[in-house]
Amino acid sequence: MISIGAEGIAVAMEPSRGGKITSLLDRSTGREWLEASAGPLEGPVDKGALFDEGDMCGWDEMMPTIEACRYPGTDIELADHGELWRTAWSVTTSDAASVTTLARDEVLGYSFERTLRVIGSTLRLDYRVVNEADVERALLWAAHPLFAQRPGTRVILDANEFDMGASQPGGPADPVGSWPVDGVCLGDLAPGQSQKRFARLKVAWASVSLIDDDGRYLTMRWDRHDAPFVGIWLDNCSLSRHPVVALEPTNCHDDALDVAIARGDLDEPWVIAPRGDRQWSLEVEVGVSPASG
């Protein structure tokens, strides 16, 4: 286990468990934002494991797909939720406030580097993927944090910045509505229900937030040129042990790489030439709104 921190935030991650971020603690309020594990996370999962069969907790990275599929034009089978979450990562550098880890996908032949850095009450994540294969590779990426919900926690999107896409993976790409101005509460779903939606970003620098009833908040920010969509997974104990919300910045409007490629959703920069690379980043800020004290 690797732990890093600053005055406002403490972060823990487990390199051997697919680089899973296991804790994101707001030190000023004591709010733990990530869903906790049910037990020890020791080593990588079995190669044949399905993501939903594992411990639904923490923050994983999804690549090169989320839904299992076949890589277009080949007979290469891509595993459920990709390869990164089931692979042991190596630590390349670390200090009290940052850690850089590296993983390799032997199926498609690329390396995936991520640096976590804490500054005040912000966690910055810097990414780099390098295509080590002799052919170009199209890659779907999605951050996959499972955030623990409290009664009344709301998911807030700016209605002026987002058009809603299909409510289910594989659905039509045309907008189908707007996110409510006052947000969505997971408690609005009946116990045992879940729902996923995709939002298409319209501005260059976008954000999505979770806000508790007492004003504690978590906000994710990123450049839409890196990730033009955000997937929003609401799970009221359908697959998870406790109510969780996944806010998933992503470069695709679908969970399946083959569907995204066929539909033309994948931006050209994510089709990486042999020996080429792609770099991107996002930030997560935690705190409490002034009005809430």
N, C-alpha and C positions, 0 to 999 in steps of 0.2 A: 504494500500500500504506500502511495506517495501522497503527502500532504503539503499544501502550499497555502499562503495566506497573507493578508495585509490587515490594516486596522479595521476595515469594514466587513471583510468577507473571508471565509475559510473554505477551501476546496480540497476534496480527497478523490483520488482515482486509483484504479487497480489495473496496471499494465497487463498482467497475465490474463485478465478477463476481458479481452477485447478493448482495452483502454477505457473501460467504463468509468465515468465520473460517478462516484458513489455518494458524494455529499456536496451540497452547495448551501452553506450556512451563513445567514445574515447575522453577524456578530452583534450588531447594535440592537436587534430585536429578538434574537434567539430563534428566528423562523428558519426551519430546515425546509428548503424548497423542493428537494428531490425525494421521490418515493424511496423508502429504505428497503434494503434486502431483507428477506425472511431469515437468512442465515449467512454463514461465511461464504465468500466468493473465492473459491480456490481453483486457480488454473482455468484454462479455456474450457468451454462446453464441448460435448461430443460433436464430432463433425456432422453427424446426421440429425442433430437436434433441430427442432422447429423453435422459432423465437418465442411463440406463445407458450411453449412447454417449459421455458426457463423461468428464472426469477425476474418477474416484471418489475424492474426498478431502475433507478439511476438514469444516466445519459449515455447512449450508444451512438455510434456513427454508422449510417447505412450507405453502402456502396458495394457493388454497382447496380443493385436493384433492391426493392423491398419485397415485392411479390416474387416468388420463384418463377422463372421463365427460361426460355432458351435464348442465348445470344443470337440476334438476327444474322442470318446467312451462314450459320455454323451449327454443329451439333453439340456445342458447349452448353451444359445445363448450369444455370445460375441458382444458387441456393436461396432458401427463404431468408429474407432480410439481409442478403449479401454475405460477404466473407469476413468483414472487419470485426464484427461483434463476436465471432467464433474463433478469432485468431489471437495468439499471445503477441503483445506489442513489446518492443524494446525501448528502454529509456536511453536517450542519447545525451541530454544535458538536463541538469536540474539545479535549482537553488531555492532559497526560502520563499520566493514569490513566483517562480515559474518552473515549468517542466516541459520538455520536448520529447515526444515519443514517435516511434516509427513502426509501421506495420506493412506487410507485403501480402498481396493477393496472388497466390501462385496459379490460380485458375485463369485469370486474364493477364497476369504479368504486369502489375503496376505496384508502386510503393505509395504509401499514404503517411504523411507527416502532419502532426498536430502539436502546436505549442499552446499551453495554457499559461496565462499571465494574469495575476491579480494586481489591480491598482485601485487603492481606496476601497470603494464598494462595487467595483466593476470587475468582471471576469472577461478577458479578451481571449478569443480563440482564433489562432492563425493556422491556416491549412495550406498544404501543398501536396499535389498528387503528381507523380511522374510516371509516364507510360514507358515501361522497360521492355515492352514487346516490340516485335519487328513489323507490326501492323498497327493502324490507327485503332483507338478504342473509344467508344462512346460510353459515358459513365453517368449514371444517376447518383446524385448525392442528396442525402437528407440528414440533418441533425435529428436525433430521436431522444429528447429528454422527456422523462415521465415525471411531471410535476405533481406533488402531493396537494390535494385540494382540501380546503376547510369549508364548513358551511357558509354559504354566501359568497365564496370566491367567484369573481367574474372574469371572463375572457374579453378583453377590450381591443377592438380594431377601430381605426379611424375610417368612418364610412366614406370620407372623401378620398381615401387612399387605396381602397380595395374594391374590386368587383368580385363577387362570389362565383366560384366555378362549380363543377359537379359535386354532388354530395357523396358520391361513391366512386372509388377508383374505377377507371375504365369507362366512365360516363362521358357525355358530351363536353366539349371544351368551352362552349358558350356560357357567358355569365347567366346565373339563374336568380340572382337576388342580391340584397345588401345585408351586411352584418348589422344587427340592432345597435343603435347609437349607445345605449346603456349597457351593451355587452350581453354575454350569454353565461348563464350559471349552470354548472354541471348538475346541480340539484334539480334542474328542470327535467332531466331525464329520469325515468323510473329506474329503480334498482334492477340491475341485470341488463340494462340497455347500454348501447354504445353508438357512436356516430362519427363519421369522418367527413370533413369538407375540405375543399381547396380554395384558397383565395389567390387571385391574380393581382400582383402589385402594380400600382400605377405611378408611383413617384420614385425618385432615385434612392432616397434613404428612408426606409420604412421601419415601423416598429409594431410589436404586439405585446400586450401586457396582461399579467394576472394581478388582480387587485383584491385583497381581502377586505372584509367588512370594516376592520379597524384601520384601514389605510396602508397596511404593509403591501408592498408591490414588488413585482419582478418584471422587468422590461427587456426584451430582446430587440436588438437593432442590427441591420445589415444593409448592404448595397444591393438593390434589386438586379443590377447587372451581374451579380454573382449568383443570386437565387431569386428568380422572378416570381416564385410562388411560396405560399406557406400552407402546409397541411395542418389541420387542426383535428386532433383525435380526442374525443370526449368519451370517457369510459367510466360508467357508474357501476363498477364491480362486475362488468361483463367478462373480461379476461383478467383484470387485475384484482388483487386482494382488497384494495381500498380505492376510493374514487381518485382518478388521476386525469390530467389533461396533458397531451403531448402537443407542443408547439414546434412544428417541423419546417424550418426554412429549407427550401429545396429548389433544384433547378428544373424539376419536372412537374407536370400537372397530373401525374398518374403514379401509382406505386409500382408499376411494371415497366421495366426498361424497354421491352420489345414494343409495348403499346405506345410509349412515349416517342420512340423513334418512328414508328409507323405513322403517327399522327403529326409529326413534325414539331413536337413540343420542345425538344432538346436543342438549346442554343448551340451555335457552331463552336464557341470556345470550349464546350464540354466534349467535343469530338477531338481527341488529343492525338497528334501525330506521333510516330515512333520517336522515342527519346524526348518528346515534348513534355511540358508541364502546365499546370494550372494552379493559381494561388488565389485564395479568398479568405475572408475573415468575418466574424460577427462578435458582438458584445452583449453581455448580460449584466444589467445593473439591478441591484436590490436596495430597498430602503423603505421609508415610511413617509407618506405625504405630509407636508407641514400642517395642513388643516386638521390632521388626525392626531397631531402631537407625537 
